[in-house]
Amino acid sequence: MKYRDYITTITGEQLFLHKEYHDNHYGFPIENDDEPFERLMSVLN
């Protein structure tokens, strides 16, 4: 399933978290070695 298809299936807090990720992290360059882990943890929480 593509991310854009998945995002249309969620609501509430999960939607808020994915919107935050998409608007502020997705597609932006990673600037340090800790950032991939931080991004993963923000999506999993």
PyMOL Python script that loads the backbone (N, CA, C, O; Angstrom):
from pymol import cmd

cmd.read_pdbstr("""\
ATOM      1  N   MET A   1       0.852  -1.176   0.000  1.00  0.00           N
ATOM      2  CA  MET A   1       0.000   0.000   0.000  1.00  0.00           C
ATOM      3  C   MET A   1       0.897   1.239   0.000  1.00  0.00           C
ATOM      4  O   MET A   1       1.874   1.312   0.745  1.00  0.00           O
ATOM      5  N   LYS A   2       0.561   2.179  -0.819  1.00  0.00           N
ATOM      6  CA  LYS A   2       1.312   3.426  -0.869  1.00  0.00           C
ATOM      7  C   LYS A   2       0.917   4.313   0.310  1.00  0.00           C
ATOM      8  O   LYS A   2      -0.205   4.247   0.810  1.00  0.00           O
ATOM      9  N   TYR A   3       1.859   5.137   0.737  1.00  0.00           N
ATOM     10  CA  TYR A   3       1.613   6.011   1.885  1.00  0.00           C
ATOM     11  C   TYR A   3       0.408   6.908   1.651  1.00  0.00           C
ATOM     12  O   TYR A   3      -0.409   7.095   2.553  1.00  0.00           O
ATOM     13  N   ARG A   4       0.291   7.451   0.475  1.00  0.00           N
ATOM     14  CA  ARG A   4      -0.834   8.364   0.201  1.00  0.00           C
ATOM     15  C   ARG A   4      -2.186   7.655   0.290  1.00  0.00           C
ATOM     16  O   ARG A   4      -3.195   8.280   0.616  1.00  0.00           O
ATOM     17  N   ASP A   5      -2.207   6.352   0.002  1.00  0.00           N
ATOM     18  CA  ASP A   5      -3.436   5.572   0.146  1.00  0.00           C
ATOM     19  C   ASP A   5      -3.699   5.245   1.612  1.00  0.00           C
ATOM     20  O   ASP A   5      -4.840   5.289   2.074  1.00  0.00           O
ATOM     21  N   TYR A   6      -2.641   4.919   2.332  1.00  0.00           N
ATOM     22  CA  TYR A   6      -2.775   4.584   3.750  1.00  0.00           C
ATOM     23  C   TYR A   6      -3.295   5.770   4.554  1.00  0.00           C
ATOM     24  O   TYR A   6      -4.151   5.599   5.421  1.00  0.00           O
ATOM     25  N   ILE A   7      -2.799   6.948   4.282  1.00  0.00           N
ATOM     26  CA  ILE A   7      -3.155   8.140   5.070  1.00  0.00           C
ATOM     27  C   ILE A   7      -4.653   8.431   4.991  1.00  0.00           C
ATOM     28  O   ILE A   7      -5.202   9.049   5.904  1.00  0.00           O
ATOM     29  N   THR A   8      -5.309   8.012   3.948  1.00  0.00           N
ATOM     30  CA  THR A   8      -6.750   8.251   3.818  1.00  0.00           C
ATOM     31  C   THR A   8      -7.582   7.287   4.653  1.00  0.00           C
ATOM     32  O   THR A   8      -8.792   7.467   4.785  1.00  0.00           O
ATOM     33  N   THR A   9      -6.932   6.248   5.226  1.00  0.00           N
ATOM     34  CA  THR A   9      -7.663   5.251   5.999  1.00  0.00           C
ATOM     35  C   THR A   9      -7.607   5.489   7.501  1.00  0.00           C
ATOM     36  O   THR A   9      -8.276   4.783   8.255  1.00  0.00           O
ATOM     37  N   ILE A  10      -6.820   6.474   7.956  1.00  0.00           N
ATOM     38  CA  ILE A  10      -6.656   6.681   9.403  1.00  0.00           C
ATOM     39  C   ILE A  10      -7.353   7.956   9.862  1.00  0.00           C
ATOM     40  O   ILE A  10      -7.629   8.853   9.065  1.00  0.00           O
ATOM     41  N   THR A  11      -7.630   8.019  11.159  1.00  0.00           N
ATOM     42  CA  THR A  11      -8.321   9.177  11.730  1.00  0.00           C
ATOM     43  C   THR A  11      -7.724   9.506  13.097  1.00  0.00           C
ATOM     44  O   THR A  11      -6.859   8.788  13.600  1.00  0.00           O
ATOM     45  N   GLY A  12      -8.188  10.576  13.675  1.00  0.00           N
ATOM     46  CA  GLY A  12      -7.836  10.938  15.042  1.00  0.00           C
ATOM     47  C   GLY A  12      -6.368  11.231  15.253  1.00  0.00           C
ATOM     48  O   GLY A  12      -5.722  11.890  14.439  1.00  0.00           O
ATOM     49  N   GLU A  13      -5.846  10.722  16.376  1.00  0.00           N
ATOM     50  CA  GLU A  13      -4.457  10.983  16.771  1.00  0.00           C
ATOM     51  C   GLU A  13      -3.467  10.467  15.740  1.00  0.00           C
ATOM     52  O   GLU A  13      -2.460  11.122  15.472  1.00  0.00           O
ATOM     53  N   GLN A  14      -3.735   9.314  15.162  1.00  0.00           N
ATOM     54  CA  GLN A  14      -2.836   8.762  14.145  1.00  0.00           C
ATOM     55  C   GLN A  14      -2.738   9.701  12.944  1.00  0.00           C
ATOM     56  O   GLN A  14      -1.652   9.917  12.406  1.00  0.00           O
ATOM     57  N   LEU A  15      -3.862  10.251  12.532  1.00  0.00           N
ATOM     58  CA  LEU A  15      -3.846  11.186  11.408  1.00  0.00           C
ATOM     59  C   LEU A  15      -3.017  12.417  11.744  1.00  0.00           C
ATOM     60  O   LEU A  15      -2.244  12.893  10.913  1.00  0.00           O
ATOM     61  N   PHE A  16      -3.174  12.931  12.957  1.00  0.00           N
ATOM     62  CA  PHE A  16      -2.393  14.088  13.390  1.00  0.00           C
ATOM     63  C   PHE A  16      -0.895  13.781  13.332  1.00  0.00           C
ATOM     64  O   PHE A  16      -0.118  14.602  12.845  1.00  0.00           O
ATOM     65  N   LEU A  17      -0.485  12.619  13.820  1.00  0.00           N
ATOM     66  CA  LEU A  17       0.932  12.257  13.825  1.00  0.00           C
ATOM     67  C   LEU A  17       1.481  12.127  12.407  1.00  0.00           C
ATOM     68  O   LEU A  17       2.589  12.582  12.123  1.00  0.00           O
ATOM     69  N   HIS A  18       0.715  11.515  11.528  1.00  0.00           N
ATOM     70  CA  HIS A  18       1.179  11.354  10.151  1.00  0.00           C
ATOM     71  C   HIS A  18       1.222  12.693   9.423  1.00  0.00           C
ATOM     72  O   HIS A  18       2.116  12.923   8.609  1.00  0.00           O
ATOM     73  N   LYS A  19       0.269  13.576   9.704  1.00  0.00           N
ATOM     74  CA  LYS A  19       0.295  14.910   9.096  1.00  0.00           C
ATOM     75  C   LYS A  19       1.521  15.676   9.558  1.00  0.00           C
ATOM     76  O   LYS A  19       2.179  16.335   8.753  1.00  0.00           O
ATOM     77  N   GLU A  20       1.837  15.598  10.846  1.00  0.00           N
ATOM     78  CA  GLU A  20       3.039  16.248  11.397  1.00  0.00           C
ATOM     79  C   GLU A  20       4.290  15.717  10.696  1.00  0.00           C
ATOM     80  O   GLU A  20       5.157  16.493  10.294  1.00  0.00           O
ATOM     81  N   TYR A  21       4.379  14.405  10.553  1.00  0.00           N
ATOM     82  CA  TYR A  21       5.522  13.791   9.879  1.00  0.00           C
ATOM     83  C   TYR A  21       5.613  14.267   8.423  1.00  0.00           C
ATOM     84  O   TYR A  21       6.676  14.689   7.967  1.00  0.00           O
ATOM     85  N   HIS A  22       4.512  14.197   7.717  1.00  0.00           N
ATOM     86  CA  HIS A  22       4.513  14.580   6.304  1.00  0.00           C
ATOM     87  C   HIS A  22       4.863  16.047   6.114  1.00  0.00           C
ATOM     88  O   HIS A  22       5.636  16.386   5.217  1.00  0.00           O
ATOM     89  N   ASP A  23       4.308  16.916   6.942  1.00  0.00           N
ATOM     90  CA  ASP A  23       4.516  18.356   6.779  1.00  0.00           C
ATOM     91  C   ASP A  23       5.895  18.830   7.235  1.00  0.00           C
ATOM     92  O   ASP A  23       6.383  19.852   6.753  1.00  0.00           O
ATOM     93  N   ASN A  24       6.531  18.103   8.156  1.00  0.00           N
ATOM     94  CA  ASN A  24       7.761  18.612   8.746  1.00  0.00           C
ATOM     95  C   ASN A  24       8.992  17.720   8.598  1.00  0.00           C
ATOM     96  O   ASN A  24      10.099  18.141   8.934  1.00  0.00           O
ATOM     97  N   HIS A  25       8.818  16.490   8.099  1.00  0.00           N
ATOM     98  CA  HIS A  25       9.973  15.600   8.002  1.00  0.00           C
ATOM     99  C   HIS A  25      10.116  14.944   6.635  1.00  0.00           C
ATOM    100  O   HIS A  25      11.216  14.901   6.084  1.00  0.00           O
ATOM    101  N   TYR A  26       9.029  14.438   6.087  1.00  0.00           N
ATOM    102  CA  TYR A  26       9.076  13.686   4.837  1.00  0.00           C
ATOM    103  C   TYR A  26       9.632  14.557   3.701  1.00  0.00           C
ATOM    104  O   TYR A  26       9.129  15.649   3.435  1.00  0.00           O
ATOM    105  N   GLY A  27      10.652  14.064   3.057  1.00  0.00           N
ATOM    106  CA  GLY A  27      11.233  14.775   1.925  1.00  0.00           C
ATOM    107  C   GLY A  27      12.299  15.787   2.302  1.00  0.00           C
ATOM    108  O   GLY A  27      12.955  16.346   1.423  1.00  0.00           O
ATOM    109  N   PHE A  28      12.486  16.034   3.598  1.00  0.00           N
ATOM    110  CA  PHE A  28      13.532  16.951   4.034  1.00  0.00           C
ATOM    111  C   PHE A  28      14.814  16.150   4.251  1.00  0.00           C
ATOM    112  O   PHE A  28      14.759  15.002   4.692  1.00  0.00           O
ATOM    113  N   PRO A  29      15.963  16.745   3.944  1.00  0.00           N
ATOM    114  CA  PRO A  29      17.218  15.994   4.105  1.00  0.00           C
ATOM    115  C   PRO A  29      17.526  15.684   5.570  1.00  0.00           C
ATOM    116  O   PRO A  29      17.161  16.442   6.468  1.00  0.00           O
ATOM    117  N   ILE A  30      18.192  14.575   5.790  1.00  0.00           N
ATOM    118  CA  ILE A  30      18.636  14.184   7.124  1.00  0.00           C
ATOM    119  C   ILE A  30      19.971  14.871   7.372  1.00  0.00           C
ATOM    120  O   ILE A  30      20.891  14.771   6.561  1.00  0.00           O
ATOM    121  N   GLU A  31      20.070  15.570   8.500  1.00  0.00           N
ATOM    122  CA  GLU A  31      21.254  16.392   8.754  1.00  0.00           C
ATOM    123  C   GLU A  31      22.220  15.797   9.771  1.00  0.00           C
ATOM    124  O   GLU A  31      23.355  16.262   9.868  1.00  0.00           O
ATOM    125  N   ASN A  32      21.805  14.773  10.541  1.00  0.00           N
ATOM    126  CA  ASN A  32      22.745  14.141  11.470  1.00  0.00           C
ATOM    127  C   ASN A  32      22.402  12.664  11.617  1.00  0.00           C
ATOM    128  O   ASN A  32      21.357  12.210  11.152  1.00  0.00           O
ATOM    129  N   ASP A  33      23.290  11.924  12.263  1.00  0.00           N
ATOM    130  CA  ASP A  33      23.130  10.469  12.359  1.00  0.00           C
ATOM    131  C   ASP A  33      21.983  10.031  13.261  1.00  0.00           C
ATOM    132  O   ASP A  33      21.518   8.897  13.143  1.00  0.00           O
ATOM    133  N   ASP A  34      21.516  10.885  14.147  1.00  0.00           N
ATOM    134  CA  ASP A  34      20.431  10.525  15.056  1.00  0.00           C
ATOM    135  C   ASP A  34      19.053  10.706  14.432  1.00  0.00           C
ATOM    136  O   ASP A  34      18.076  10.124  14.905  1.00  0.00           O
ATOM    137  N   GLU A  35      18.970  11.486  13.401  1.00  0.00           N
ATOM    138  CA  GLU A  35      17.670  11.847  12.830  1.00  0.00           C
ATOM    139  C   GLU A  35      16.862  10.674  12.272  1.00  0.00           C
ATOM    140  O   GLU A  35      15.646  10.662  12.461  1.00  0.00           O
ATOM    141  N   PRO A  36      17.460   9.689  11.598  1.00  0.00           N
ATOM    142  CA  PRO A  36      16.632   8.572  11.124  1.00  0.00           C
ATOM    143  C   PRO A  36      15.927   7.849  12.279  1.00  0.00           C
ATOM    144  O   PRO A  36      14.755   7.490  12.167  1.00  0.00           O
ATOM    145  N   PHE A  37      16.640   7.640  13.380  1.00  0.00           N
ATOM    146  CA  PHE A  37      16.040   6.996  14.544  1.00  0.00           C
ATOM    147  C   PHE A  37      14.931   7.859  15.134  1.00  0.00           C
ATOM    148  O   PHE A  37      13.878   7.337  15.499  1.00  0.00           O
ATOM    149  N   GLU A  38      15.146   9.163  15.236  1.00  0.00           N
ATOM    150  CA  GLU A  38      14.131  10.080  15.763  1.00  0.00           C
ATOM    151  C   GLU A  38      12.877  10.045  14.899  1.00  0.00           C
ATOM    152  O   GLU A  38      11.762  10.040  15.421  1.00  0.00           O
ATOM    153  N   ARG A  39      13.052  10.022  13.592  1.00  0.00           N
ATOM    154  CA  ARG A  39      11.891   9.980  12.694  1.00  0.00           C
ATOM    155  C   ARG A  39      11.133   8.680  12.844  1.00  0.00           C
ATOM    156  O   ARG A  39       9.902   8.673  12.856  1.00  0.00           O
ATOM    157  N   LEU A  40      11.856   7.585  12.959  1.00  0.00           N
ATOM    158  CA  LEU A  40      11.209   6.290  13.127  1.00  0.00           C
ATOM    159  C   LEU A  40      10.410   6.265  14.430  1.00  0.00           C
ATOM    160  O   LEU A  40       9.267   5.807  14.447  1.00  0.00           O
ATOM    161  N   MET A  41      10.992   6.744  15.496  1.00  0.00           N
ATOM    162  CA  MET A  41      10.311   6.735  16.793  1.00  0.00           C
ATOM    163  C   MET A  41       9.083   7.639  16.806  1.00  0.00           C
ATOM    164  O   MET A  41       8.087   7.321  17.455  1.00  0.00           O
ATOM    165  N   SER A  42       9.145   8.756  16.097  1.00  0.00           N
ATOM    166  CA  SER A  42       7.983   9.663  16.089  1.00  0.00           C
ATOM    167  C   SER A  42       6.805   9.029  15.352  1.00  0.00           C
ATOM    168  O   SER A  42       5.651   9.297  15.688  1.00  0.00           O
ATOM    169  N   VAL A  43       7.079   8.198  14.358  1.00  0.00           N
ATOM    170  CA  VAL A  43       5.999   7.541  13.625  1.00  0.00           C
ATOM    171  C   VAL A  43       5.448   6.365  14.426  1.00  0.00           C
ATOM    172  O   VAL A  43       4.247   6.099  14.374  1.00  0.00           O
ATOM    173  N   LEU A  44       6.294   5.662  15.160  1.00  0.00           N
ATOM    174  CA  LEU A  44       5.862   4.490  15.908  1.00  0.00           C
ATOM    175  C   LEU A  44       5.115   4.824  17.188  1.00  0.00           C
ATOM    176  O   LEU A  44       4.345   4.001  17.682  1.00  0.00           O
ATOM    177  N   ASN A  45       5.326   6.006  17.730  1.00  0.00           N
ATOM    178  CA  ASN A  45       4.639   6.375  18.976  1.00  0.00           C
ATOM    179  C   ASN A  45       3.257   6.709  18.693  1.00  0.00           C
ATOM    180  O   ASN A  45       2.504   7.047  19.607  1.00  0.00           O
TER     181      ASN A  45
END
""", "prot")
cmd.dss("prot")
cmd.show_as("cartoon", "prot")
cmd.util.cbc("prot")
cmd.orient("prot")
